[in-house]
C-alpha cells in the first residue's frame, strides 16, 4: 500500500513538472531558437530562394511576437510551404506554427504541422526535433504507444538524448517508473557534462528513485 502511494506521489510530481514547464519549453524555447536561426539565414550573402524564404520567416516570427493578425501569418506560412517547401525556413516556420497550436491545445493541428516537416525536411536536426515534438503532442493526448513509436525514429547520435528523455516522459506519464528511470539514466549517460539540460533530466530521474 505504501509503495502504491509513493508511486502515485511520484507520478503527480512528474505531472506537476510537465504542466509547469513542458508546455512553456515547447513554445518559448523553440520560438527563440527559430527567430535566431532565421536571422542568421537572412544575414547570409547568397541572394537566392533561401534568403527569400528566411525573410518570410522573419515576418512570421515578428507577427507571432507582436500578436499580429494570425490570418496574415497563416498566409505567409502557406507561401513558404508551397513555394519553398524544401527550405529550412519553411521547416522552421512550420515548427513555430506547431508550437503555437500546441500551446492553444490544438493538438491535431500541431500534429499536421509536424508531419509536414517530417515529410518535406530531410535535415537531421530538424527531423529529430520534429519527431520529438510530435511525440510530445502525442504524449499530451495520452497516445502513449504512438508517442513511443514516433520516438523510435532513427536520429543522429547527437539527438539521441532528446529522444530517450522524451521516452522517459512517456513512461512516467504511464506510471511505468522503472522504465522511465532507465530512460532518464540513459539520457544522463549520453548528455555532455556541461549540457544545460542535465539538471532537468536529473530532477526527473531523482523523482523516480
C-alpha positions in Angstrom: 0.0 0.0 0.0 2.8 2.4 1.0 4.6 1.6 -2.3 1.4 2.4 -4.3 1.0 5.7 -2.5 4.7 6.5 -3.3 4.2 5.7 -6.9 1.2 7.9 -7.1 3.1 10.8 -5.5 6.0 10.3 -7.9 3.6 10.3 -10.9 1.9 13.5 -9.6 5.3 15.1 -9.2 6.1 14.4 -12.8 2.7 15.7 -14.0 3.3 18.9 -12.0 6.7 19.3 -13.6 5.3 18.7 -17.1 2.4 21.1 -16.5 4.6 23.8 -15.1 7.4 23.6 -17.6 6.7 21.3 -20.5 4.4 23.5 -22.5 6.5 26.6 -21.9 9.7 24.8 -23.0 7.9 23.6 -26.2 6.8 27.0 -27.3 9.2 29.6 -25.9 12.5 27.9 -26.5 11.6 26.8 -30.0 10.4 30.2 -30.9 13.6 31.9 -29.6 15.8 29.4 -31.5 13.9 29.7 -34.7 14.0 33.5 -34.7 17.8 33.4 -34.1 18.3 30.9 -36.9 16.1 32.9 -39.2 18.2 36.0 -38.5 21.4 34.1 -39.3 19.9 32.8 -42.6 18.8 36.3 -43.5 22.3 37.7 -42.9 23.8 35.3 -45.5 25.4 36.7 -48.6 23.6 34.4 -51.1 20.7 36.2 -52.7 18.7 33.1 -53.5 15.5 31.4 -52.6 16.8 30.5 -49.2 17.2 34.2 -48.3 13.8 35.0 -49.6 12.3 32.2 -47.5 14.3 33.4 -44.5 12.8 36.9 -45.0 9.3 35.5 -44.9 10.2 33.5 -41.8 11.3 36.7 -40.0 8.0 38.3 -40.9 6.1 35.4 -39.4 8.2 35.5 -36.3 7.6 39.2 -35.9 3.9 38.7 -36.2 3.9 35.9 -33.7 5.8 38.1 -31.2 3.5 41.1 -31.7 0.3 39.1 -31.8 -0.5 40.4 -35.2 -3.2 39.1 -37.5 -3.0 35.3 -37.5 -4.5 35.1 -40.9 -1.6 37.0 -42.4 0.9 34.7 -40.6 -1.0 31.7 -41.9 -0.8 33.1 -45.5 2.9 33.6 -45.1 3.3 30.0 -43.8 1.3 28.7 -46.8 3.6 30.7 -49.1 6.7 29.1 -47.6 5.2 25.6 -47.7 4.1 25.9 -51.3 7.0 27.8 -52.8 9.9 27.0 -50.6 8.9 23.5 -49.2 12.5 22.2 -49.1 13.9 25.2 -47.3 15.0 25.3 -43.7 12.9 28.4 -43.3 9.7 26.6 -44.2 10.5 23.9 -41.7 11.2 26.4 -39.0 8.0 28.4 -39.7 6.0 25.2 -39.6 7.6 24.1 -36.3 6.7 27.5 -35.0 3.1 27.1 -36.1 3.1 23.7 -34.4 4.3 25.2 -31.2 1.6 27.9 -31.3 -1.1 25.3 -32.0 0.2 23.1 -29.1 0.1 25.9 -26.6 -3.5 26.6 -27.7 -4.5 22.9 -27.2 -5.0 22.4 -30.9 -3.1 19.1 -30.9 -4.4 17.8 -34.3 -3.3 21.0 -36.0 0.1 20.7 -34.3 0.3 17.1 -35.4 -0.4 18.1 -39.0 2.4 20.7 -39.0 4.9 18.3 -37.5 4.1 15.6 -40.0 4.5 18.1 -42.8 8.0 18.9 -41.5 8.9 15.2 -41.3 7.7 14.7 -44.9 9.4 17.7 -46.5 12.6 18.4 -44.5 15.5 15.9 -44.5 17.9 17.9 -42.3 18.9 15.6 -39.4 18.5 18.2 -36.7 15.1 19.2 -38.0 13.9 15.6 -38.4 14.9 14.8 -34.8 13.3 17.9 -33.4 10.0 17.4 -35.4 9.8 13.7 -34.3 10.4 14.6 -30.7 7.8 17.4 -30.8 5.3 15.1 -32.4 5.9 12.6 -29.6 5.3 15.4 -27.1 2.0 16.2 -28.7 1.0 12.5 -28.7 2.0 12.3 -25.0 -0.2 15.3 -24.2 -3.1 13.5 -26.0 -2.5 10.3 -24.0 -1.4 8.4 -27.1 1.5 6.7 -25.4 2.0 3.8 -27.8 2.1 6.2 -30.8 4.5 8.5 -28.9 6.9 5.7 -28.2 6.7 4.6 -31.9 7.5 8.1 -33.0 10.5 8.2 -30.7 11.9 5.1 -32.3 12.7 7.3 -35.3 16.3 6.9 -36.2 18.2 10.1 -35.4 21.8 11.2 -35.4 23.7 10.2 -32.2 23.8 13.9 -31.1 20.0 13.9 -30.8 19.6 10.5 -29.1 19.4 12.1 -25.6 16.4 14.2 -26.8 14.6 11.1 -27.8 15.5 9.0 -24.8 14.5 11.7 -22.4 11.1 12.0 -24.0 10.7 8.3 -23.9 11.2 8.7 -20.1 8.5 11.3 -20.0 6.1 8.9 -21.8 6.8 6.1 -19.5 6.5 8.4 -16.4 3.1 9.6 -17.6 2.0 6.0 -17.8 3.2 5.3 -14.3 5.9 3.0 -15.6 8.5 4.4 -13.2 11.2 1.7 -13.7 11.2 2.2 -17.5 11.1 5.9 -17.1 14.1 5.9 -14.8 16.0 3.7 -17.2 15.4 6.2 -20.0 16.4 9.2 -17.9 19.6 7.4 -16.8 20.4 6.6 -20.4 19.9 10.2 -21.2 22.3 11.4 -18.5 24.9 9.0 -19.8 24.6 10.4 -23.3 24.4 14.1 -22.3 27.6 16.1 -22.2 28.7 17.1 -18.7 28.0 20.8 -19.4 24.7 20.3 -21.1 22.1 22.9 -19.9 19.5 20.1 -19.9 21.3 17.8 -17.4 19.7 19.4 -14.3 16.2 19.0 -15.7 16.8 15.3 -16.6 18.5 14.7 -13.2 15.5 16.2 -11.4 13.1 13.9 -13.2 15.3 10.9 -12.5 15.5 11.8 -8.8 11.8 12.0 -8.6 11.5 8.3 -9.6 14.3 6.9 -7.3 
